[in-house]
Amino acid sequence: MGFVIDKTILQTPKQDESYIFIANHTSILDVLLMLAVVKNPFVFVGKKELAKMPVFGYFYKKTCILVDRNNIQSKQKVFKAAQKHIDAGLSICIFPEGMVPDDESIVLSEFKKGAFKLAIEHKLTIVPLSFYDCKKRFSYTFFSGSPGRLRVKIHPFIETKDIEISGMNTLQNDCYTLLYNDLFMNE
């Protein structure tokens, strides 16, 4: 037995639009699940450190917008690279926690600002997704996990066309609260 994806779709992305897809980040399965669930062509924004991994790193740097979170110029380049992909009709996927938490009891880590700044500056609709089972199916704890069901919920979209950059913290908090409450209720 492998993995079975069980989707709850509250709103469906249109194929001819670009979005910012965000989801909680608890496992390496999150990347694979995003690829399996989202049908719109998209590119990940991810930390550059992963490009150093053997084999995976080669493909990662060819298919992602890499960011050095400690370098302000790198962060600025992400916005330019994102614009090129958006202009080409692609969407952007970001895990706003920025990393998988070391403590597996954490429901959802604090969000970084990048996804929300991108969404506002490029006037992209945010598509929040909840990934419920990735941590228990394939966590970073050695010899943990098992095959089984991977539940996903695509939430109603969050429009950004009328939000100014001054509203970024509210947008970030609203998205965090939506995902946190949903994950907490479905643990």
trRosetta pair geometry for C-beta under 8 A, 3 or more apart (Angstrom, degrees):
i j d omega theta_ij theta_ji phi_ij phi_ji
1 147 4.9 162 107 109 85 139
1 148 7.4 41 131 -78 123 49
2 147 5.3 -119 -153 -147 19 130
3 29 7.9 168 -106 -148 161 128
3 137 6.7 61 -108 -166 113 148
3 147 5.8 -125 -63 -153 59 79
3 148 6.8 0 -119 62 60 30
3 149 7.6 123 -162 -114 64 12
3 150 5.3 21 -176 -15 113 118
4 148 7.1 -59 28 166 91 34
4 149 5.1 -35 70 -104 98 62
4 150 6.9 171 78 20 42 74
5 33 7.1 154 -111 -139 116 88
5 36 6.0 -162 -66 128 158 133
5 37 6.7 -162 -171 -78 143 92
5 149 7.9 134 -101 -160 15 60
5 150 5.2 -30 -104 71 63 101
5 152 6.5 -5 -167 5 95 118
6 149 5.4 8 -8 -167 124 108
6 150 6.9 165 21 77 76 45
6 151 4.8 -30 74 -102 106 68
6 152 7.1 157 80 22 53 69
7 37 6.3 151 -99 -133 124 106
7 151 8.0 162 -83 -158 27 51
7 152 5.1 -20 -109 70 70 101
7 153 7.7 145 -163 -94 55 33
7 154 7.0 13 -169 -6 102 100
8 151 7.4 18 -4 -173 102 93
8 152 7.1 -170 29 95 68 53
8 153 4.4 -14 68 -112 108 80
8 154 7.2 -167 95 27 57 64
9 12 5.8 39 166 -76 129 80
9 153 7.9 -174 -76 -156 30 49
9 154 4.7 11 -125 47 65 117
10 153 7.0 32 -13 -180 107 91
10 154 6.1 -158 29 94 73 69
10 155 5.7 -1 47 -146 133 29
10 156 5.2 -73 121 -51 121 67
11 127 7.7 -138 86 -128 107 93
11 154 6.5 -122 56 127 62 102
11 155 7.4 -1 24 123 103 33
11 156 4.9 90 -18 -120 130 51
11 157 5.3 -104 98 -17 152 88
12 154 7.5 74 -93 106 44 148
13 17 6.9 -137 -176 68 85 104
13 19 5.7 -87 -129 -16 126 151
13 38 7.3 23 26 -148 148 85
13 39 7.3 179 68 55 111 86
13 40 5.2 -69 120 -31 140 130
13 91 7.7 -16 -169 -71 151 158
13 127 5.9 -26 -73 -89 114 154
13 154 7.8 -104 -22 -171 91 143
13 157 7.9 115 -89 -77 73 126
14 17 4.5 63 73 10 104 113
15 39 7.2 -52 -99 113 90 107
15 40 6.3 -174 -127 -100 48 81
16 89 7.7 -56 -154 -150 53 110
17 40 7.7 -55 73 -123 63 142
17 91 8.0 49 115 -78 61 106
17 125 7.3 17 148 28 132 122
18 40 7.8 152 -118 169 41 137
18 86 4.9 107 168 -142 169 81
18 89 6.6 -159 -64 -164 103 33
18 90 6.4 51 -118 93 109 31
18 91 4.8 173 -155 -89 64 63
18 92 7.5 46 177 -6 103 78
18 122 7.8 -65 109 144 128 126
18 124 5.9 -69 114 -122 91 113
19 40 6.6 87 25 77 111 165
19 42 7.7 -51 64 -95 84 123
19 91 4.5 0 50 -134 69 126
19 92 7.6 -139 99 39 47 64
19 124 5.8 138 -145 177 28 104
19 125 5.3 -47 -122 76 87 85
19 126 7.1 123 -175 -120 89 17
19 127 4.8 28 165 -10 142 115
19 157 7.6 -97 -133 -129 125 122
20 91 7.0 -166 -75 -175 24 91
20 92 5.2 -16 -113 71 69 99
20 93 7.7 150 -167 -94 50 29
20 94 6.6 -19 -170 20 97 106
20 115 5.7 135 173 -171 132 89
20 118 6.1 136 -100 99 135 111
20 119 4.5 -85 7 -84 152 99
20 124 4.8 107 -22 111 94 127
20 125 7.3 -169 26 90 77 37
20 126 4.9 -31 73 -107 103 67
20 127 7.0 172 81 21 48 72
21 34 6.8 130 129 -153 139 114
21 38 5.8 -24 -104 -98 162 151
21 40 8.0 171 -47 61 127 119
21 42 6.2 -13 12 -134 127 168
21 91 6.1 67 -16 141 101 128
21 92 7.1 -170 25 94 73 46
21 93 4.3 -20 67 -108 109 80
21 94 7.5 149 79 24 59 55
21 127 4.9 -26 -106 69 66 106
21 129 6.5 11 -172 -5 93 119
22 93 7.7 168 -77 -156 35 58
22 94 5.8 -19 -101 74 80 79
22 95 7.1 128 -154 -114 65 30
22 96 5.3 9 -149 -19 122 110
22 115 5.3 82 -89 179 121 158
22 126 6.1 -8 7 -166 116 103
22 127 7.2 158 23 77 67 53
22 128 5.5 -26 71 -109 96 63
22 129 7.0 175 87 25 44 76
22 175 6.4 23 84 -179 154 136
22 179 7.8 -96 120 -57 106 144
23 30 6.4 179 103 -163 125 110
23 34 6.4 -156 18 -85 146 109
23 93 7.9 -8 10 -165 101 99
23 95 6.1 -44 69 -109 72 79
23 128 7.3 134 -86 -168 53 54
23 129 4.1 -30 -90 74 105 98
23 130 7.0 176 -144 -89 85 15
23 131 5.4 60 174 -14 125 106
23 179 7.7 156 -149 -125 39 137
24 30 7.5 -125 97 -118 57 133
24 95 7.4 35 162 -151 15 96
24 97 6.8 48 -149 -22 56 130
24 108 5.5 -88 -119 -110 117 96
24 130 6.4 29 6 -137 114 56
24 131 5.7 -140 62 42 91 88
24 179 5.7 162 -54 173 100 130
24 183 6.1 66 -43 -77 161 145
25 30 5.3 -128 -128 41 61 178
25 95 3.7 73 -63 -180 127 138
25 97 4.7 -145 37 48 112 122
25 98 7.8 -161 45 43 153 23
25 99 6.9 171 108 116 138 13
25 100 5.4 -115 137 -83 94 65
25 109 7.8 -47 58 32 95 112
26 30 6.5 129 41 -54 60 121
26 100 6.0 98 -148 -138 20 96
26 101 7.5 -25 -115 32 67 87
26 104 7.8 81 -161 -136 103 74
26 131 6.9 -157 26 94 107 113
26 134 5.1 138 74 85 103 106
26 135 3.9 -57 151 -66 134 99
26 139 7.2 -50 154 -112 92 80
27 30 5.5 139 67 -23 67 87
27 100 6.6 103 -62 -122 23 137
27 134 3.9 -157 38 149 127 103
27 135 5.5 -165 -40 -83 112 43
27 137 7.1 112 149 68 177 84
27 138 5.0 112 -172 87 136 82
27 139 5.8 -90 -96 -101 106 40
27 140 7.2 -164 -117 -37 66 75
28 31 6.2 -36 -176 21 56 109
28 32 7.4 47 136 -6 70 105
28 100 7.9 -53 -50 -49 57 151
28 138 6.6 -74 52 124 85 122
28 140 7.9 106 -18 -78 93 84
29 32 5.4 -62 -154 46 49 110
29 33 5.6 49 149 -25 80 107
29 131 7.8 169 105 175 97 139
29 134 4.1 -168 77 -144 118 102
29 137 6.0 25 -31 87 171 116
29 138 4.7 119 -36 54 121 124
29 150 7.1 -139 158 -117 132 138
30 33 5.7 -56 -142 39 27 110
30 34 6.3 32 156 -23 63 104
30 95 6.5 58 137 -92 146 138
30 131 5.6 172 -116 52 85 172
30 134 5.3 59 -62 -165 72 173
31 34 5.9 -53 -151 32 28 112
31 35 6.6 26 151 -16 62 106
31 44 7.2 -7 -132 -88 100 153
32 35 5.7 -55 -151 37 33 112
32 36 6.3 29 152 -18 66 109
33 36 5.6 -57 -146 39 33 110
33 37 5.9 18 161 -12 69 114
33 131 5.7 108 98 -122 154 128
33 134 6.3 -103 -13 -81 147 121
33 150 5.8 -138 -110 159 125 143
33 152 6.5 174 171 -76 119 129
34 37 6.2 -64 -137 43 25 101
34 38 5.7 -3 178 5 67 117
34 44 7.9 98 100 -86 149 107
34 93 5.8 107 174 -162 144 152
34 129 7.4 146 -107 69 83 157
35 38 7.1 -54 -115 46 17 91
37 129 7.1 123 106 -143 148 150
37 152 5.3 -105 -104 136 152 170
37 154 7.4 178 161 -58 123 111
38 42 6.2 -14 126 10 141 134
38 91 7.6 -117 172 73 135 142
38 93 7.1 -168 26 -83 168 129
38 129 8.0 -95 -62 -53 104 153
40 91 4.9 53 122 -2 127 134
41 89 7.0 47 66 115 121 90
41 90 5.2 -80 115 -117 95 78
41 91 6.9 144 89 18 48 83
42 90 5.7 131 -117 -180 34 89
42 91 3.9 -43 -99 74 100 89
42 92 6.3 -175 -161 -74 100 9
42 93 4.9 84 140 -25 136 102
43 63 6.8 -159 -137 168 84 63
43 64 6.4 152 177 -123 87 37
43 65 6.0 82 133 -19 120 93
43 85 5.0 -90 21 -145 137 155
43 90 5.5 38 -8 154 97 144
43 91 7.7 172 20 83 61 47
43 92 6.3 -28 66 -113 77 59
43 93 7.1 -167 90 23 29 85
44 63 7.1 48 29 123 99 87
44 64 4.5 -37 77 -117 95 97
44 65 7.1 -158 99 28 48 72
44 92 7.9 102 -126 -167 17 60
44 93 4.9 -42 -101 74 62 101
44 94 7.4 130 -160 -83 62 45
45 64 6.8 136 -112 -173 19 91
45 65 4.7 -27 -107 70 73 106
45 67 6.1 32 178 -14 95 122
45 78 6.0 65 -141 -157 124 121
45 82 7.1 -13 -74 -81 124 110
45 92 6.1 21 -22 -173 108 106
45 93 7.2 -176 14 80 71 49
45 94 4.8 -10 52 -92 110 95
45 114 6.9 -144 121 139 148 136
45 115 7.8 -178 54 -84 136 77
45 118 7.8 -167 -25 -49 160 162
46 50 6.0 -37 142 36 124 138
46 60 7.0 -80 78 -173 143 108
46 64 4.8 -36 30 -172 107 147
46 65 7.5 128 21 69 60 56
46 66 6.5 -35 76 -111 70 56
46 67 7.1 175 91 26 22 88
46 95 7.9 38 -102 25 84 100
47 50 5.9 101 80 -6 80 98
47 66 7.4 25 156 -156 17 73
47 67 6.2 -60 -105 71 44 78
47 68 7.6 80 -156 -106 70 33
47 69 6.1 -35 -115 -20 102 109
47 98 7.2 76 -52 -174 118 77
47 99 7.3 14 -15 -79 146 90
48 51 5.5 -35 -171 10 60 119
48 61 8.0 51 -142 -102 71 99
48 66 4.1 77 -93 176 83 114
48 67 6.3 -146 -31 71 90 25
48 68 5.0 -26 17 -71 135 72
48 74 7.3 -75 -26 -164 137 145
49 52 6.1 -46 -176 16 50 114
50 53 5.7 -24 -171 -3 58 116
50 56 7.3 -71 171 122 93 111
50 57 6.3 -173 142 -104 57 79
50 60 5.4 -115 121 169 105 163
51 57 4.6 92 -179 -161 34 95
51 60 5.4 -147 -97 93 61 114
51 61 4.1 64 -130 -63 117 112
51 64 8.0 -141 -74 60 99 123
51 66 6.0 -8 -40 -109 134 142
52 57 5.4 -140 57 -115 10 152
53 56 4.5 -18 105 67 123 107
53 57 4.1 160 56 -45 62 100
53 60 7.1 65 48 5 108 145
54 57 6.5 21 -39 16 7 110
55 58 6.1 -54 -159 19 26 111
55 59 7.4 6 156 0 59 103
56 59 6.3 -68 -160 44 36 101
56 60 5.7 40 149 -29 72 115
57 60 5.2 -54 -137 36 31 119
57 61 6.3 23 168 -14 67 105
58 61 6.7 -65 -155 36 20 99
58 62 6.7 12 151 -12 58 114
59 62 5.7 -64 -150 40 34 111
59 63 6.0 1 164 3 71 119
60 63 6.5 -81 -143 48 21 91
60 64 5.5 -15 176 7 66 128
61 64 6.6 -63 -110 48 24 95
61 66 6.1 -4 -124 -50 78 134
65 78 5.5 105 148 -137 123 78
65 81 4.6 152 -130 112 118 135
65 82 6.2 -6 -81 -66 173 73
65 85 7.2 -102 -53 -17 124 144
65 92 7.7 -24 18 -134 136 104
66 74 7.8 -61 117 -168 77 114
67 74 5.5 128 -155 142 58 106
67 75 6.1 58 -155 -94 113 56
67 77 7.9 175 -108 71 73 92
67 78 4.9 5 -88 -71 112 132
67 114 7.4 22 -149 -125 175 159
68 71 4.0 28 96 23 118 115
68 74 3.9 94 41 32 90 176
68 75 7.8 -98 68 -41 61 68
69 74 7.8 -80 -46 90 19 128
69 75 7.4 66 -126 -72 41 104
69 98 6.8 67 -97 -158 152 126
69 112 7.7 -81 -133 -131 124 155
71 74 3.9 70 87 4 110 114
71 75 6.9 176 93 -12 60 81
72 75 5.6 -52 -153 34 37 114
72 76 6.6 37 150 -19 67 103
73 76 5.6 -52 -150 35 36 112
73 77 6.5 40 150 -23 66 103
74 77 5.6 -52 -150 32 33 114
74 78 6.9 46 148 -30 61 95
75 78 5.6 -42 -160 16 37 118
75 79 7.6 36 148 -17 60 95
75 114 7.1 -124 -148 -103 102 111
76 79 6.0 -48 -164 26 42 111
76 80 7.1 35 145 -11 67 103
77 80 5.6 -54 -153 39 43 110
77 81 6.0 41 151 -17 73 107
78 81 5.8 -58 -144 42 30 109
78 82 6.0 35 155 -24 66 107
78 114 7.0 -17 110 -155 154 123
78 118 7.7 -76 130 -81 106 120
79 82 5.7 -50 -143 35 28 114
79 83 6.6 35 154 -24 61 102
79 117 7.8 -67 -90 123 116 108
79 118 6.6 -158 -110 -103 77 82
79 121 6.7 -16 -145 95 120 155
80 83 5.7 -51 -153 29 32 114
80 84 7.0 33 150 -19 62 101
81 84 5.8 -51 -156 31 37 113
81 85 6.7 30 150 -13 66 105
82 85 5.8 -60 -152 40 35 108
82 86 6.0 34 152 -20 70 108
82 92 5.5 7 -141 -87 107 143
82 118 5.7 -78 159 -141 170 122
82 122 6.8 -108 128 -49 117 151
83 86 5.6 -54 -142 39 31 111
83 87 6.1 34 156 -21 65 106
83 122 6.7 -162 -96 -101 74 119
84 87 5.8 -54 -147 37 27 112
84 88 6.5 22 152 -14 61 109
85 88 5.6 -60 -150 41 33 110
85 90 4.2 -60 171 64 90 127
85 92 6.7 109 95 -76 133 88
86 89 7.8 88 180 -41 31 9
86 90 6.5 -92 -82 65 31 71
86 91 7.8 54 -106 -108 72 28
86 92 7.1 -34 -68 -33 95 106
86 122 5.7 -134 -95 -166 174 141
86 124 7.1 -108 -123 -74 132 127
91 124 7.7 135 -140 -161 78 134
92 115 7.9 -180 117 -131 116 77
92 118 6.3 -82 88 146 161 147
92 124 7.2 53 30 137 109 173
94 114 6.3 -149 -159 101 156 108
94 115 4.1 -163 79 -88 141 107
94 118 7.4 132 -19 35 148 145
95 98 7.0 -165 101 -46 84 17
96 111 4.0 6 137 -146 119 99
96 112 5.6 -155 -173 45 68 72
96 114 7.2 -172 -125 57 77 83
96 115 4.6 -80 -87 12 104 138
96 116 7.5 53 -122 -26 136 90
96 172 7.7 -177 -178 -142 147 89
96 175 7.2 69 24 116 164 134
96 176 7.8 -112 101 -80 137 84
97 100 7.7 78 103 -87 131 28
97 101 7.1 -75 170 -41 138 89
97 108 6.9 -136 -82 -170 124 67
97 109 4.2 91 -148 63 112 107
97 110 7.3 112 -131 71 70 37
97 111 6.3 -65 -79 -101 47 53
97 112 7.3 90 -177 -4 9 88
98 109 7.6 -93 41 101 84 131
98 112 4.6 79 -52 -20 121 131
99 109 7.5 -24 67 62 74 163
100 140 6.3 131 121 -29 141 133
101 104 7.4 165 95 -80 96 30
101 106 4.2 -40 105 56 166 143
101 109 4.9 164 -64 -56 116 123
102 140 7.9 -76 -128 76 50 141
103 106 4.9 89 89 -21 97 104
104 135 6.2 143 -154 -172 98 122
104 139 5.8 19 -114 -155 132 144
104 140 7.8 -162 -75 44 107 86
104 141 6.7 -33 -46 -34 148 118
106 109 5.8 34 154 -65 140 77
107 180 6.2 88 113 -146 120 76
107 183 5.2 146 178 113 101 122
107 184 5.5 21 -159 -78 159 78
107 187 6.9 -77 -115 -71 107 132
108 176 6.9 158 132 -160 134 79
108 179 5.9 136 -117 114 156 106
108 180 4.6 -124 42 -96 143 80
108 183 5.8 130 -44 48 114 152
110 176 7.6 -4 -143 -127 46 143
111 115 7.4 -75 -175 38 114 118
111 116 7.6 76 140 -21 131 120
111 172 5.4 -167 91 -170 132 98
111 175 6.9 68 -72 89 170 110
111 176 5.0 -130 -9 -79 125 111
112 115 7.3 101 83 2 82 88
113 116 5.7 -78 -165 50 56 105
113 117 5.4 53 145 -26 92 111
113 168 6.4 45 -155 156 105 128
113 172 6.2 -49 -114 -88 64 147
114 117 5.8 -60 -142 37 27 108
114 118 6.2 27 161 -17 66 107
115 118 5.9 -57 -152 37 28 112
115 119 6.3 28 152 -21 64 108
115 126 7.5 84 151 -120 107 115
116 119 5.5 -46 -143 34 34 114
116 120 6.3 30 158 -15 64 106
116 126 7.7 -7 -105 -80 66 141
116 168 5.1 122 128 -159 117 86
116 171 4.9 150 -153 102 121 117
116 172 4.6 -83 -33 -72 165 86
116 175 7.0 -156 -83 13 112 143
117 120 6.1 -57 -146 39 28 106
117 121 6.0 20 160 -12 65 114
117 165 7.2 35 -131 -133 77 95
117 168 6.0 20 -81 -132 67 140
118 121 6.1 -63 -139 43 24 104
118 122 5.9 -9 172 11 65 117
118 124 7.0 -17 132 34 83 129
119 122 6.7 -74 -137 53 17 89
119 123 7.8 48 166 -123 52 5
119 124 4.8 -103 -135 67 63 90
119 125 7.6 -55 -154 120 107 2
119 126 5.2 -4 -126 -63 152 98
119 160 4.6 155 147 -40 98 166
119 171 7.3 -158 82 157 131 147
120 123 7.3 18 -172 -75 27 44
120 160 5.2 -125 -92 180 53 126
120 163 5.3 -90 -117 101 101 105
120 164 7.2 62 -171 168 124 15
120 165 5.6 138 127 -90 143 58
120 167 7.3 165 -113 71 138 90
120 168 5.9 -88 -13 -89 155 90
120 171 6.9 178 -61 20 113 166
121 165 7.1 37 -70 -83 81 104
123 160 5.9 -167 -143 95 41 95
123 161 4.9 53 -160 -106 103 66
124 160 6.3 17 66 43 43 130
125 157 4.8 10 171 177 119 128
125 158 6.8 153 -167 74 69 45
125 159 5.5 -32 -113 -105 89 53
125 160 6.5 -172 -96 11 35 87
125 161 7.9 -17 -69 -30 77 91
126 157 6.6 150 76 -165 50 72
126 158 4.2 -16 60 61 106 102
126 160 6.5 84 -18 -37 94 114
126 171 7.7 141 -12 -179 151 111
126 175 6.4 -67 143 -98 155 129
127 154 6.5 -17 179 -159 104 97
127 155 7.6 156 -173 59 54 74
127 157 5.5 -35 -93 -108 66 88
128 154 7.9 141 86 -158 49 48
128 155 4.3 -13 77 45 99 127
128 157 7.9 159 12 -118 74 38
128 158 6.7 50 -18 -6 107 115
128 175 5.9 -176 -85 -149 128 90
128 178 5.8 61 117 106 172 134
128 179 5.9 -134 -173 -65 125 100
129 152 6.1 -12 -173 -169 109 98
129 153 6.7 163 -156 81 58 51
129 154 5.5 -23 -102 -101 87 60
129 155 6.9 -157 -85 5 32 85
130 152 6.9 159 80 -156 59 47
130 153 4.4 9 46 48 105 100
130 155 7.0 79 -15 -40 95 106
130 179 5.9 169 -90 -140 89 79
130 182 4.9 -111 -77 117 152 130
130 183 5.8 -166 -147 -69 115 80
130 186 7.1 92 148 46 143 147
131 134 5.0 13 148 -10 121 120
131 150 7.3 -19 -158 -178 88 96
131 151 7.8 144 -157 86 41 58
131 152 5.9 -10 -102 -105 63 81
132 150 7.7 155 59 -170 77 50
132 151 4.2 -11 43 73 127 106
132 152 7.3 -148 8 -75 87 33
132 153 7.6 63 -33 -6 109 96
132 183 6.9 -179 -107 -127 70 72
132 186 5.2 -74 -119 127 127 125
132 187 7.8 -161 -156 -94 92 40
133 136 5.6 -65 -162 49 67 102
133 137 5.3 60 142 -23 92 112
133 148 7.1 -115 170 97 143 104
133 149 6.2 142 -29 102 176 69
133 150 5.0 -145 68 -122 118 50
133 151 5.5 98 -13 22 113 79
134 137 5.7 -65 -139 44 29 108
134 138 6.4 -49 -175 50 67 85
134 150 6.5 50 -70 -137 68 107
135 138 8.0 -108 -143 64 12 44
135 139 5.0 37 -170 -87 61 99
136 139 6.9 13 -88 -38 20 107
136 145 6.6 139 150 -114 39 67
136 146 7.8 -29 146 34 81 83
137 145 5.1 46 155 -153 29 104
137 146 6.6 -90 -133 62 56 47
137 147 7.2 44 -150 -124 100 20
137 148 6.1 -143 -105 51 103 92
137 150 6.3 -37 -22 -84 162 93
138 144 7.8 136 -139 96 27 81
138 145 4.4 64 -86 -132 41 162
139 144 4.9 -24 50 93 104 133
139 145 5.9 180 13 -57 70 104
141 144 4.0 45 83 -7 103 140
151 186 7.4 -129 102 169 142 135
153 182 6.6 -125 66 176 145 139
155 178 6.3 96 -172 162 169 128
155 179 7.9 -115 -21 -79 150 70
155 182 7.2 -113 -80 -58 125 163
158 171 7.2 135 149 -152 135 92
158 174 7.0 146 -134 112 145 123
158 175 6.5 -110 13 -84 167 94
158 178 8.0 -147 -57 -11 132 163
159 162 7.0 39 124 18 110 90
159 163 7.9 155 117 -12 67 106
160 163 4.8 -68 -157 36 66 119
160 171 6.8 44 -110 -128 100 148
163 167 4.4 -117 -161 79 93 136
163 168 7.6 120 153 -72 118 49
163 171 5.8 67 -169 -63 160 131
164 167 5.5 100 58 5 63 100
165 168 5.6 -6 -169 -34 52 114
167 170 5.0 -53 -169 43 74 116
167 171 5.8 78 133 -26 87 101
168 171 5.6 -58 -148 38 33 112
168 172 6.1 34 156 -21 68 108
169 172 5.6 -52 -145 38 31 114
169 173 6.2 29 156 -17 65 108
170 173 5.8 -57 -145 40 29 109
170 174 6.1 32 155 -22 65 107
171 174 5.7 -54 -145 35 28 112
171 175 6.4 25 157 -15 63 106
172 175 6.1 -58 -151 37 27 108
172 176 6.3 27 153 -19 63 110
173 176 5.6 -54 -144 38 32 113
173 177 6.1 32 158 -20 66 107
174 177 5.9 -55 -145 37 27 110
174 178 6.4 32 154 -22 62 106
175 178 5.7 -52 -149 33 30 114
175 179 6.5 18 159 -8 65 107
176 179 6.3 -66 -151 43 27 101
176 180 5.8 24 158 -19 68 114
177 180 5.8 -54 -134 40 27 110
177 181 6.0 24 167 -16 64 110
178 181 6.5 -64 -150 37 18 105
178 182 6.4 11 158 -12 59 115
179 182 5.8 -63 -146 42 30 110
179 183 6.0 25 160 -16 69 111
180 183 6.0 -60 -145 40 25 106
180 184 6.0 26 158 -21 64 112
181 184 5.8 -55 -142 37 27 113
181 185 6.3 21 160 -15 63 110
182 185 6.0 -60 -147 39 27 106
182 186 6.2 -1 161 2 63 118
183 186 6.1 -76 -142 51 27 96
183 187 6.6 52 157 -58 66 88
184 187 6.2 -27 -152 -15 29 114
